Amino acid sequence: MIRWYLSKSAAARTRFLLLALLLLATGAAIAARAGADPALDLTRYRGRVVLVDFWASWCSPCRSSIPWLNAMQAKYADQGLVIVGVNVDKERADAERFLAGTPIHFEVVYDPDGRLPAQYDVPVMPSSFVFDRSGALVVRHAGFLNAKRAEYEATLRDLLARENPG
């Protein structure tokens, strides 16, 4: 294989490497669709305020919450806010159709088997969990109400203003 690779032109080697990367990425996507354990390692965000939001394509309030979450991510990312969405659609194509009309500008973890909602005891969609800079859960929201946007944002501002205890 190495001899074959080295015998090819630089352009052919580049195409080969790009194809290999594409196949690796496709393999990861297939593993995610096959129900591979979703990765949600919040320890990598220590020192930041983390909002984990559970959503689904069939969730009507998610069409309001996601644009608001995008705005919060854009407004407060430089102050240490990280938002991670957890999609629970059984079919990733459903989530992708939803995202075509309601794009997300933060990290998304796909969990078609519902392991993470079970772990977090998620009662409804959307549900949000806010962790302070030390990783402690401080706020849990079931549902999303447009009338409470200012209250939700005030909570985030308060947590972001606190010093990192670690």
Backbone torsions as a table, in degrees:
resi	resn	phi	psi	omega
1	MET	NA	-44.0	-179.1
2	ILE	-64.5	-43.2	-179.9
3	ARG	-60.7	-44.2	178.8
4	TRP	-60.3	-47.2	-177.7
5	TYR	-59.5	-46.8	-178.1
6	LEU	-68.9	-22.8	-179.7
7	SER	-78.6	-10.8	-177.0
8	LYS	-88.3	160.9	178.4
9	SER	-69.5	165.1	178.6
10	ALA	-59.8	-39.1	179.3
11	ALA	-65.0	-41.9	179.6
12	ALA	-66.5	-40.0	178.0
13	ARG	-64.3	-39.1	178.4
14	THR	-63.5	-45.4	177.6
15	ARG	-60.3	-41.2	179.5
16	PHE	-61.7	-46.0	179.7
17	LEU	-64.1	-41.4	178.1
18	LEU	-63.7	-40.7	177.4
19	LEU	-63.8	-42.2	178.8
20	ALA	-61.9	-42.5	177.9
21	LEU	-64.4	-40.3	178.0
22	LEU	-62.4	-42.7	178.7
23	LEU	-64.7	-38.7	176.9
24	LEU	-63.7	-44.3	179.3
25	ALA	-64.5	-40.9	178.5
26	THR	-63.8	-39.4	177.6
27	GLY	-61.2	-40.3	177.7
28	ALA	-65.2	-39.6	179.2
29	ALA	-66.8	-39.3	178.2
30	ILE	-65.3	-41.1	178.0
31	ALA	-61.7	-39.6	178.8
32	ALA	-64.7	-41.9	179.0
33	ARG	-68.0	-29.4	-178.0
34	ALA	-78.4	0.9	176.5
35	GLY	93.1	23.8	176.8
36	ALA	-58.8	149.5	-178.2
37	ASP	-54.4	125.6	178.1
38	PRO	-70.0	143.9	-179.0
39	ALA	-100.0	118.8	174.7
40	LEU	-139.6	80.2	-178.0
41	ASP	-97.9	96.1	-177.2
42	LEU	-74.3	-15.0	-179.5
43	THR	-64.0	-24.9	178.7
44	ARG	-70.8	-9.7	179.2
45	TYR	-106.2	13.1	178.9
46	ARG	-51.8	138.7	-178.0
47	GLY	92.0	-4.4	178.0
48	ARG	-121.3	158.5	172.2
49	VAL	-86.6	128.0	-175.0
50	VAL	-119.6	129.3	173.7
51	LEU	-113.1	118.2	176.9
52	VAL	-103.1	121.4	-176.6
53	ASP	-117.1	122.5	177.0
54	PHE	-92.3	129.9	-176.9
55	TRP	-146.4	167.0	178.1
56	ALA	-149.6	157.5	-178.4
57	SER	-64.9	-28.5	-177.5
58	TRP	-86.0	0.9	-176.0
59	CYS	-88.0	108.3	179.9
60	SER	-61.9	-46.7	179.5
61	PRO	-62.5	-21.3	178.5
62	CYS	-64.3	-26.5	178.1
63	ARG	-66.9	-20.9	175.0
64	SER	-96.0	-38.6	-175.3
65	SER	-70.0	-38.7	-175.2
66	ILE	-65.2	-45.6	175.7
67	PRO	-60.3	-36.4	177.4
68	TRP	-65.3	-42.7	178.0
69	LEU	-63.0	-40.1	175.0
70	ASN	-57.0	-44.4	-179.6
71	ALA	-64.3	-41.2	179.3
72	MET	-65.7	-41.1	178.4
73	GLN	-61.4	-44.9	-179.8
74	ALA	-65.8	-39.9	-175.1
75	LYS	-74.7	-36.7	-170.1
76	TYR	-117.6	3.8	-178.8
77	ALA	-57.8	-41.3	-178.2
78	ASP	-71.0	-10.9	175.9
79	GLN	-98.2	-0.9	175.3
80	GLY	110.6	14.3	177.6
81	LEU	-86.2	132.9	173.9
82	VAL	-125.1	129.7	176.0
83	ILE	-114.5	133.0	177.3
84	VAL	-126.2	123.2	176.5
85	GLY	-94.0	141.8	175.2
86	VAL	-119.1	112.0	178.8
87	ASN	-91.1	135.6	-176.1
88	VAL	-114.1	13.8	177.6
89	ASP	-61.6	139.9	177.1
90	LYS	-66.9	-35.2	179.4
91	GLU	-112.7	123.1	-178.5
92	ARG	-62.0	-29.3	178.8
93	ALA	-60.4	-34.0	176.8
94	ASP	-63.3	-43.3	178.4
95	ALA	-64.6	-41.7	-178.9
96	GLU	-65.2	-37.0	175.7
97	ARG	-64.8	-42.5	177.1
98	PHE	-59.3	-45.8	-177.3
99	LEU	-67.1	-23.2	176.8
100	ALA	-63.9	-33.6	179.2
101	GLY	-97.7	-23.3	-179.1
102	THR	-133.9	81.5	-175.9
103	PRO	-66.9	152.2	177.5
104	ILE	-114.2	135.3	-179.4
105	HIS	-114.2	37.7	175.2
106	PHE	-147.2	171.3	-177.2
107	GLU	-62.0	141.3	177.0
108	VAL	-127.7	132.4	174.4
109	VAL	-108.8	131.1	179.1
110	TYR	-97.3	129.6	-176.7
111	ASP	-135.4	73.5	-176.2
112	PRO	-66.4	-20.4	-179.3
113	ASP	-89.3	-6.7	176.7
114	GLY	72.5	25.5	179.4
115	ARG	-68.3	-43.4	-178.2
116	LEU	-69.1	-43.9	176.1
117	PRO	-59.0	-35.7	177.3
118	ALA	-66.7	-41.8	179.9
119	GLN	-63.2	-38.9	-178.2
120	TYR	-91.7	-1.0	-179.0
121	ASP	55.0	54.7	-177.6
122	VAL	-75.0	121.6	-177.1
123	PRO	-84.7	-36.1	-175.9
124	VAL	-148.3	168.3	172.8
125	MET	-107.7	136.5	-11.7
126	PRO	-78.0	158.6	170.8
127	SER	-134.6	138.1	-178.6
128	SER	-123.6	145.1	178.0
129	PHE	-127.1	125.9	-177.5
130	VAL	-112.7	127.4	-179.2
131	PHE	-113.0	138.5	179.2
132	ASP	-77.9	-177.0	-174.8
133	ARG	-64.1	-22.0	178.3
134	SER	-88.3	-5.2	179.3
135	GLY	95.3	5.8	180.0
136	ALA	-83.3	136.4	175.6
137	LEU	-69.8	124.0	-178.0
138	VAL	-118.4	-25.0	-178.0
139	VAL	-143.2	141.4	175.6
140	ARG	-133.9	124.1	178.8
141	HIS	-115.1	126.8	173.0
142	ALA	-102.5	116.5	-176.4
143	GLY	87.5	178.9	178.1
144	PHE	-144.1	126.6	178.7
145	LEU	-117.8	123.0	178.1
146	ASN	-55.9	-34.2	-178.7
147	ALA	-65.7	-17.3	-178.2
148	LYS	-104.1	11.1	-179.2
149	ARG	-55.3	-45.1	-178.8
150	ALA	-62.9	-39.8	178.1
151	GLU	-64.8	-44.5	178.8
152	TYR	-60.9	-44.7	-178.5
153	GLU	-66.3	-38.4	178.6
154	ALA	-61.3	-38.3	177.3
155	THR	-62.2	-45.2	178.9
156	LEU	-62.8	-45.1	179.4
157	ARG	-59.5	-42.0	-179.8
158	ASP	-62.5	-46.1	-179.9
159	LEU	-65.4	-38.0	179.7
160	LEU	-68.5	-28.4	-179.5
161	ALA	-75.9	-19.9	-179.0
162	ARG	-73.3	145.6	175.8
163	GLU	-70.1	154.1	175.5
164	ASN	-72.2	117.9	-177.7
165	PRO	-70.7	-17.4	-177.0
166	GLY	-90.7	NA	NA
